[in-house]
Amino acid sequence: MTTATAPSPTSTALPPRQVWKRVQGVLIVLLVLVIAGVTFAAVRSGTAYGHLDPRSAGPKGSRAAAELLKERGVSVTVATTLDDAIGATGPDTTLLVTGPNLLTPSQQRRLHGATTGSDGRTLLIAPGPSAASRLAPGVRAEPHRPVSTLPPSCTLPAARNAGTVDMGGIRYTARDADATACYPSDGTPSLLLLKDGKKGDTVLLGSPDFLHNERLAHQGNASLALQLLGSRPHLVWYLPSLADPSATSDDGISDDTDDRGDEEEFPGEESSFLELIPSGWLWGTLQLTLAAALAAIWRGRRLGPLVMERLPVSIRASESAEGRAGLYRKANARDRAAESLRAAARTRIARLADVPTHEAHTSAVLLPAVSARTTTTSDDLSTLLFGPAPADDAALVLLAEHLDALEREVRTS
């Protein structure tokens, strides 16, 4: 009797062509999202700015204040490096430092040395304890308080003219008795003005909120911003950057340990990681996450056990067999098809050979009983009933024919 040929490895894994057909829809959707995101980022790349940026029209930007200053004849220059900021200092210049806590200790000392004696005005936005001690020696930063509407409670003309403003945040005390303290929060001022020589001064502000576009029209915020920033004909709007070359070398290693210890008590001293990420990237990540979740739901498998249901119509056994064979062929599962044929043949032959049904699939019991009723050798029977999977479709058809022939021989013996 001719037996099935030696098998090649087969499995229920889908061929690459079918895998591609299943995933190409998801890949196309992801490609469209990536292209849309890149296009959106490219379109907005020239107009997206950060907090307190005089070019930003967003809620946290400061474009409104910058435009009002320009209308009043004040020139506004944006500086992103320490060298540009220091080079612009002078008696006719106001230097606004939006992020003094981003400066390294050596940068802070360089900035203080350049502004001292320049006879200009320096405004520091919410410097923490370490930054305040270097940029304004003799000043002590007190714990942060929520921003609220506060009265000036001082004799500073700019504050008295502005009236109540949105102030608070970090508060400051100074050893200098001539310092002007305004807008106290819980008894401690959140605006502190220090005289520097005859004409120069340094102003520490506990919060930047009154400069934001969304708050500029509230209370006396606009008045205070114009008076503090417009006292000189030139305004340098310094936006410290981590990419500044002057930040690469720093000799203040021991001071950094003190900066880290102030994070809990002074939450406004350093920006969080999320605040440093452009808003477009956050929205893009959220959209991609949502798209991935929807794709997972779309392609997800049904959970739970299968539920047996009565068929709405009767199906002939031949049609069911053909349908199942078609699925096996589509999945290239010759091993599963061969095992199904052999299992059914062993069950039928076991009954003909007086072998118990529960022993029908045990070669040690079935093969001797069948061998006694046929002329086929034990080795051929073992290969036919318990052998490996066929190597191709032709071998599978040949296996089915040999199983039918064996069953007929056992039946007639």
PyMOL commands that set and color helices and strands:
alter all, ss='L'
color gray80, all
select helices_A, chain A and resi 16-44+63-71+82-87+100-102+105-115+129-135+157-162+209-211+221-229+245-247+253-261+273-276+279-299+317-330+334-352+357-359+363-371+378-386+393-412
alter helices_A, ss='H'
color red, helices_A
select strands_A, chain A and resi 75-79+93-97+121-125+139-150+165-174+180-185+188-196+200-205+234-238
alter strands_A, ss='S'
color yellow, strands_A
deselect
rebuild
show_as cartoon
